[in-house]
């Protein structure tokens, strides 16, 4: 089997890939939690398209959701036969997209995609339809040429990735035995502009809500109250010492250190001349896997007690998200090596495994003992106004996936 033949076929699919991108992005698939209707309409369209493309072994795993008009969130598991049925090459993408945000920042309608200067613009075209469309056409190239992939190929196209995933891949893993430990699992939901980064590990995540209670009073008589805002500001500065408390570096990760940053802040009093009696701010902590979350939380509590004593306030903390890092995929694993060979063949570049501070759904596979890697060649415009997909990246990703499907 000649890879050049497959690659040439994918080049001929360029216009069809653009057309599918435009059709998919024209069907909003926003979670009910974000004010949308879910993914059912988009899934129905996609199932029909898969069948027309020769991918007929399709299972739909529905996660009940009474907030969605359909009453469920659809997860598509499609299979295409290869010469070796003992192993499956899986590519997992997601159906849902985030809301467009401030419409005035868009150059056009985010749900009426447009093409300009080698790019497709619209909500969801890079996150995650670039990988979704590329995976479908990688299989379609084999089908149209009458060739069988080296192994079975699976396309897992799931719901709810953008709002917690409980209706998505965790539901599929719980209600399906499709995945096996020898399979190659690729999640094209992280990447880099040059396509050389293969994500194999993630940091632990700790999001904290920190509430400071003092005593409200008039701005001209601060001695009669306790300024919760001032105490909170001192605490935020004190928590910056977490960097010194957990200083170790791991060169696998980008950045190579744990990070501890104050982010969101709730409004307190509406007027200038009132000392606030309550103040709330949030911390986003991304922690290298070898550190224990309990140790970080202990340091936070010690800082809170110190500020309570200094200012006479009461401080409470609440975990908004707390996720211990999943076991990493070994840098020398079969899926990483397959990706490295394919990236070299398509882009003539050496790639490397990395760890990231963000979270991906690959973690759900890793926690279940599956070796999964995240990869795509992206400009990383996800969630931004004027999100776009480079058409060359979409075609190139399809070639990388096809190359992996050819490997014995």
N, C-alpha and C positions, 0 to 999 in steps of 0.2 A: 504494500500500500504506500503510495507516494504522498507525503505531506504537502508537497507543492501542488498536487492536484486538489486536495482539500482546501488549501489556502486560496487557490485561484477561484474555486467555487464560492468561497465566502466573499471574495472581492466582488463577484457578480451579484451577490445578495445585498449590496450596499443600499440601494434604493428601497428594497423591501424592508430592510431593517429600519430605515428612517420612517417608512410608512407605519410600521408596527409601533415604533416609539410614539409617533403622533397620535395614533388611535388609542394607545394605552393611557397616555397623559391627558387625553380628552375625557377620560372617565375618572372623576375624583374618587379616591379611595381613602378617605380620612376616617380615623377612628371615631366612634361615638363619643369617646372621652374628650375628643378635641372638636366636637360639634359636627361631625360627619355621619355618614350612614354606613360606614364599613366598606368591605371589599367585595361584597357578593356580586354586584353588577360587573365589576372588572374581572372577577374570577370566571363568570359565565362566558364572557367574551373570550377570555384566554383559553378556556377548555375547548371551545369550538375551534379556535385557531390551532391549538396543538393537534387536534384530530385531523384537521385539514393538512397539517404538515407531516403526517405519518406517525405521530406519537399518540398511540391509541390506548395504551395500558395506563389508565388514569384512575386514581382513587382520590376522592374528596373527603377529607376528615374535617367535620364541622365541630367547632367549639361553640357551645350555646352562649348566646349573648342577647339578653332581653332588651338591651339598649339599642341594638341594631334593628332596623326595620325588617330585615330578613329573619331575625331571631337567632342568627348564628354568624360566626366568622369562618370563612372558608380557607382551608389549607389544601393545596394541590400537591399530590405525590404522583409524578409521572415517571414511567420507566420505558427504556428503549433497549432491546436485546443486543448483546454483543457476543463475541465468540467464546468468552470465558464468563460463565454465569456465577463463578465462585466469588467474584469481586464486582463491586459497583463503584463507578466514579460519580459522586454526587456533587451537584452544584446547587447551593441553597440561596435563594433570593427572596425578597418580600414584596407583597402586593401593595401595602399601605404606604401613604405619603403623609408628610406633615402639612398643616395648613399653609397657605401662601404668605401669611403675614401682611404687612402694610402694602396694599395694592399699589399705592402711588409710587412705590419704589421700583415697580416692574415696568419694563419697556413695552410690555404687551400683556394680554390676558394669560395668566399662568396655566389655565386649563384649555387654552387654544394655542398649542405649541407652534413655534415658528423656527425656520431654518435660516441661519445667516453666518457667513464666513466660516463654514465648516463645522458649525455647532448647531445643535438642537436645543432650543430654549423652552422651558416649561417646568412646572413643579413635578418632581419625581423622575425627571429624565436621567439624572445621574444617580440619584438615590431612590430606587435601586434598579431602575429599568435598564440602565446600561448593561448591568450584569445579567438581568433577566432575559433581555432580547438576545444578548450574545450567547447565552447558554442554549436557547431554543435553536438559533441558527447554526450553532456548532453541530447539534444533532441533525438538523435539517440537511446540512451538507452531506453527511453520510447517507441519509435516506435518499436524497435525490441522485446521488452517484451510485446507488445500489451497493454500498460498502457497509460492512459490519464493524463497529468499534472493537477494539481489543477486548474490552470488558463491557459488562452491562453499564448503562448510563442512567442515572436518576436525576430528575429535576424536582427539587422540593421548593415550592413557591408558597410562602406562608403569609399569614395575617399578623397584625398586631405587633410588628417589630418596633414601631415608633413610640408605643405607649406602654412598655413593660413586658410585652411578649407572652403574657399568660394565656392568650387565646391562640398563640402561634406555635413556634417550634417546641416549647415544653409540652404543649398539649399533644403534638404529633408524636414526640418521643414516648409519651405515656400511653398513647392509644394505637401505636403501630410498631411492628417488628421489622420495618423496612431496612433499618440500618444495621450493619454488621461490623464487628471490630476490625476486619481486614479491609474495609472500604476506604477509599480516598474521599475526603469531605472538604470541599472548597466553598468558602463564603465570600463572595465578591462585594463586601460591604466595608472594606477599608483598603487603603492603598496609597500611592504616591504619584506625582506627575510623571516621573520617569519610569515607573513600573518596576522598580528594583527592590521594593520592600515587601516581604512576606510576613504578615503578623502571626506570631505563634504564642504570644503570652500577653496577659493583661494585668494591671495592678488591681489591688483591692480598692474598693470604693467606699467612702464614708461621707455621707452628706448629713450635716448637723443643723438643726434649728436651735438657736440660742436665745432664750428669753430672759430679759433683765427687768426686774420689778423694783422700783424705787418709790418715791412719793411725789406726786405732782404739786406744783405751786406756781405762783406768779414769777415771771422772769426777773422782776426787780427785787425779789426776796428769796434768793436761792438757798439761804440758810434755813428756811422753813421747810424745804423739801429735800428730796434725794434724787439727783439727776441721773436717771437710768441711761440716757444717751451717753453722758460722759463716762459712766462706768463701763458701758458696752464698748466705747472707743478704746479705753484702756485695755479691756479684755482682748479686743481684736489685735492690738499691738502685742500684747503678751503672748498670744497664740502664735505669733510669728516665730517664737522660739522653738516651735515644733521642728522647724528645719534643722536646728542645731541638735535637737534631741534624737532625731532619726536621720543621720547625715549620710549613711552609706550609699554608694553608687553601684548600679548594675548596668554595664555597657550595652546589654541586650536591649534596654528600654530607651525610648525617646519621649521626654527627656530622661536621663539616667538616674534621676533622684525622685524621692517621694515629694509630693507637693501639698501644701496646706494653705488654701486661699480663702479669705472672706469674699463673698460674692453678693448675693441678693440682700437687700435691706428693706424691711417693711416700714411704711410711713408711721410716724408717731403722732405728735400733736399737729393740728392744722395751722396753727398761728405761731408767730415768732416769739411773742412775749409770754410763753408758758414753758416752764421747766417740765419735760416729760417724765411721767412716773412709770412708763413702760417703754421698752425698746426691744426690737427683735432683729437679729441678723443671722446669716447663714454661712456655713463653711463647706467648701468642696475640697475633700482630701482624697488624693490618689496615692496609694501607699504600696511600696515595693512588696512583693509577695512574702518575703522572708520575715517581715515585721508582723507582729500580732496586732490585730485591731484592738484587742483589749488593752494593750500597752498604750496605744495612741489615745484611747478613750480615758485611760487613767490620767495621762498628762493633761488632757482637756479639763477633767474634773478638778485636778489640783489647781489649775489656773483659775477656774471659776471660784473655788473656795477662797483663794487669795484675794480676788477682786471683791468678793462678798465682804470679807473682813475689812478691806481698805475703805469701802464706800458705804457699807451698811445696806447693801441691796440683797435681793434674793435672785439666784440664777438657776434656771432649769434648762436642760438640754433634751432634745428629741432627735432620734435618728430618722431622717427622711428616706435614706437609702443606706443599707449596710450589706455589702457583698464581699465576702472573702474571695480572693483571686482563685480562679479555677486552675487546676494543674496545667502547666504549659504543654503544648505540643513539642516533642523533642525536635531541635533544629535539624537533626539528621533523619527525621521520619520519612516514610515513603511519600507522603503527600507533599512535603517540602521539596524533596529531591525531584519529584515529577514536575512541580511548578518551576523549579530552577532550570530544568532541561527545556521546558516549553518556552520560558521567557528568553532564554538564550537563542532558541531557534527562531522565534518571532521577532524579537527586538535586538538581538545580538548584544545583550547586556548581561553582566553578572549580577545576580540578585542575592539578597541576604535576609535571613530571618531576623525579626525585631520584636520587641514588646512595646505596648502602647499604654497610655494612661486612660484612654477611653474604653468603653465597654462595647463588645459585639456579641451577637447571638452565638458565635462560635463557642463561647464559654459554656453554653448549655450542653453542647456535645462533649466538651472536655470534662465536665463534671460527671458525665455518664461513661467516661472511659474511652471515648472516641477521639482519634487524632484528627483535628480539623485545623485548617489554615485559612486566613483571610488574605485575599489578594485581588487587586484590580489596578488598572492604570487610569487614574482619575485626577482631575484638577481640584477636587475637593470643594465643590460649590454647593454641597448638600445643605439644605435648610436656609439658603441665602435667597434674597430677591434675585431674579434673573438667573436662577439655577440653569446650568447648561451641561450638555454632554458633548464632548468632542467626538465627532463621527469616526475619526480615525481610531480613537481609543476603543469605541464599541466594536468595530470590525477587528481590531487587534486582539481584544479580549476573547472574541469568538475563536480566533486562530489559536490562542493559548489553550483554551478549553479543548478544542479539537485535537491539538497535539497531545494533550494528556490522555484523551480518549483513545489515541492510537497506541500509546505505550503499553507494552506487554507487562 
